[in-house]
């Protein structure tokens, strides 16, 4: 077992948030089209985001602390406050409104994780395609110990894989999130992740941005 693979988790939706599919709509600030950027976009975002329900609108919706809105999630003020305690580099939050059936909820945030590392182990990870130019479909993630050994923990508590848009949370951050009693969020160990896990593919991300 590689030492870092047991330390990192990915966020998932739980039984409270999963029945609803949420997405940004055209009212969102144009700068929020760049949430996949591997750099800060603070100077490009001039207004809030707007999120609506695209599937599962049964009239009983009430926001959870976490919803899997592409690319890196929509979180509540409570969720954000936990992450703020860690003073995470390369993680920004942009205010967003959730709208549904003439109701509006504020104090939610679209997450932009631009702290990124080319941190997959190309020899131990399982993928179809070519690693060198990132033209591959990932089947199993194994982290590169040589890379992460040289990065201070504070700088890799939460980060995005440079090769593919997967967002990894260190076990210390996950422990704090669990203690906060948040709704809507689950935690999947990197070791248990696979193509059948509930994560959006790159094609789904492309479709999402095309719909804006």
N, C-alpha and C positions, 0 to 999 in steps of 0.2 A: 504494500500500500504506500503510495506517495504521501508525504507528510502534509502537503497543503490541500490535497483533495478532500480530506476530512475536516478542514477548517472553514470551508466556504459553502455558502448556500445561495440558492436563487429564490426569489419570491414567487409565490403562486396565489391564486385566488382560492378562497375556501367556500364552504356551502352557502355562506351569506352573500358573497359578492358574485360568485360564478353564474347564478341565474340571469345576470344582466350583462349585456355587452355595451360598453360605453366607448365613444369616440369623440374626438374634437370635431367641431363644425366650422363652417366658413366664417363665422363671426370672430373666430380667434385671430389674434394679432398675427400678421404675416411672419414676424420673426420666429414664431413658434413652429414654423415649418422646418426649422433647422435643429430640432431636438436630437437628431442623430449626429450632429457635428461633433468632431473630436477636438473641440476648442470651446472657449467661453462664447456665449451669444448674448451676454447681458446688454451690450450696446445696440443689439439688433431687435430686442424685444421691447416695444414701447407701450404695449397694452396687455390686457388679460387674455386668458384662454376661455373658451366656452365648450362645454362638454354636454352631449346629449345621449340618450339611450337609443341604441340602434336595434337591439333585440331584447326581448324579455320585459317589455313595458306592460305590466299587469295592473298598474295603478297603485301598487303597494310599495313602490320603491322608496327606500330611505338610504342615503349614502352611508357606505362603510368607510373605515379609516384607510382602506386600500382598494383600489380598482385597477385592473390590468389594462390601462389605457396606453397604447403604443406611443413611444418606444419603451419608456422606463417607468411608467406608472403614474397614477393620480393618487395623492395622499392627503390626509386631513391635517389640520393644524397640530393635533395630538401626535401624529406620526412624525411630522416635520420636527417638532420639539425634541423628540428622542434623537433624531439624527443630528440636530443642531448641537447637542451636547458633545458630540465627537469632533466638531469643527472639521468636517470632512473637506479636504481639498478636491477641487474639480467636481463638486456636486452642487447644483443650483436648483432653486425652486421658483416657479412662476405662478402667481395667483391665477386661479381658474374658477369659473362658475359652473355649477351643474344645473342644467335646466331640464325640467320634465313636467308636462301637463300643467303649464302656467305656474309652476313652483320653481324657485331658484334657491340654490344653496351656495353660500360663499365659504371662505376659510378652507379652501382646498387648493392644491398645488400640483402642477405638472412638474415632474422631476426631469432634470437634465444631468446625466452623469457623463462628464467628458474626461474625467481622469481615466486614462486607458493605458494598457500595457499589452505588448505582444507576448502573451504569457502562456499560450498553449505549448505543450510538449509535442512536437511534430512526430516524434518516434513512437510515443506511447498512446497518443490520442488516436481515435478511430474515425476515419472520414473517407468519403468518396470524392475523388477529384485531386486537385493539385494544391498543395499547401503554399508553395512559394508565392503565388499570386493571389492567394485567398479565394481561389475558384474551387471551392469544395463544399460538400454537404456534411456537416458534423454529426457523427453518430455517438461518440463518447468523448467527454472532455477529461484530459489529464493535464494538470498544470506543470509548468516548467520550473523546477526547483532552482536551477541556476539563475533564472531571471528574478524570481521572487526573493531569493536569499539576499539580493543586492538592493532591495527596496525596503526602506523603513516601514514598519507596520502602520504607522499613522498615515502613510501615503498610499496604502493599499487596503484600507479598511473596507472601502466600497469602490469598485472600479468596473470598467467595461473592458471586455476582451477586445483588443484592437482588431483581431482577425474576424470576429463575428460579433454582432450586437447581443451579447449575453452579459447580464449585470450581476456581479458577484458581491456578496455580503459576508464579511468575516464573522466568525462565530461569536465574537465579543459584541458586535453590533446586533446580531440576531438575538442574543441573550437579553439585551436591553429592550428590544422590540417585543419580545415575548413577555417580559415583566410588565410592560405597559398595558397589557390587556387589550390590544388593538383588535378591531373587527375587520373581517374581510380578507385577512392575509394568512397564508400558510408558508412554510419554509421547506424547500426541497434540497437535500444535500447534493452537492455536486456529484458525489459518487453514484447517486441514484438517478441522475439526469440521463435522459435518452431521447431519441426522436419522437417517442410516443408521449413524452411529458407535455403538460399543458402550457406550451410556450409558442409564441407566434413565430412563424417562419419568415424569412426575408421576403418571400412573395406576398405574405399578408401585410408586411410593413409597406411594401410598394403599393399595394391596393389601397391601404389606408391613406397614404399621401396623395394618391391619384384622386381620391374622393373629396379632398378638401376644396 
